[in-house]
Amino acid sequence: MLQPRIASPMARIFLNPTSACLRCQTRAILRPQNRIPTRAFTTAPLLRLPATPSQPPRPNPQKPTDDETFVPRPLGRPIGFQEPPQPGQNTGREKVAKKNYSGMTMSERNLAKRVDLVEKWGTNYFRDFKNIRKYRSGKTFMANARIFKKEAAMYFPNFHGDTLVEKDADTTNVLKGRVSVVNVYSSEWGASQVQTFTSKDANAGLHEVLAKYPDAAQMVDINIEENLLKGWIISLFQWSLRLKKRKEDWGRYFVVKRGVGERIRETIGLLNGRVGYVYLVDEDCKIRWAGSANAEGTEAEDLTKGFARLIDEATTGATKTRIQPQTKNTNEGAGAAKEKAMPIPVPVAFK
């Protein structure tokens, strides 16, 4: 007959009852048994030591790390579009062609869709706020001390939105024919940054130029609110915006709810959706100067100097066109031949 197996601590107590007192017997029962510690399973290759000590990866000089300090640099070339803007562009109602995945296997189609999703979500709301914390309040570039030359400058795009006086308005109709200071922002943070360039307290000289040339100069605000709820709130409280602005400026305040794609942002430098930007746009809708985030150093003064120079360029050019006499020249043919023989000057980016 099989006998039940008794644990060793209890066996000593029951088989030799007189060898220990009652207190020692109780301790022996409650004392935990010493167990051999177990080791997690591992493979043999992991137990081998490497032949040479591992070296940390070398940092890529082309890609800055998080510990490095980002230093914004001035724009090295003009920004903008090659073609002049037209009213009715970038309304957000254009039909976007769907990407065709036909001819792919199921795995290839899934990989292609995954790449599209990564590209779409790679530029998100939180990336913008990370740049605000990391890159000097979101400053992506420094403003140039001088304006771009007209021959080298490129065009400011058309934005379609609502003003304080009408709906479905285009910025090109407002910018055409006048030298404009254009403020572009998408949040209260961006609006406060724009004020460091263009407010009366920060730049009184700019407002003196605006008051001196009311027919040739203007200031335009473009508030990009692609969030439908925020756009609806702004539309609901338009009466408060009208109280803060002069009546003649109501048509120069735009609320843009759609139509601002990645192509527009990358072309004119709107790299951070939470940061404010300031542009100098001439009477032909060309970008002649640009600034981002908070004004630093002499950027506000450079804005005023460039604005005054553009106004002088526009007014003197119009005057020369009006007073230029049309006289007949007997040596017209020789003059034309000499004009053709002259070399064409290479345009310089700045003036």
Secondary structure, 3 states (H helix, E strand, C coil): CCCCCCCHHHHHHHHCCCCCCHHHHHHHHHCCCCCCCCCCCCCHHHHCCCCCCCCCCCCCCCCCCCCCCCCCCECCCCCCECCCCCCCCCCCCCCCCCCCCCCCCHHHHHHHHHHHHHHHHCCCHHHHHHHHHHCCCCCCCECCCCCECCCCCEECCCCEEECCCCCCEEHHHHHCCCEEEEEEECCHHHHHHHHHHHCCCCCHHHHHHHHHCCCCEEEEEEEECCCHHHHHHHHHCHHHHHHHCCHHHHHHEEEECCCCCHHHHHHHCCCCCCCCEEEEECCCCEEEEEEECCCCCCHHHHHHHHHHHHHHHHHHHHHHHHHCCCCCCCCHHHHHHHHHHCCCCCCCCEC
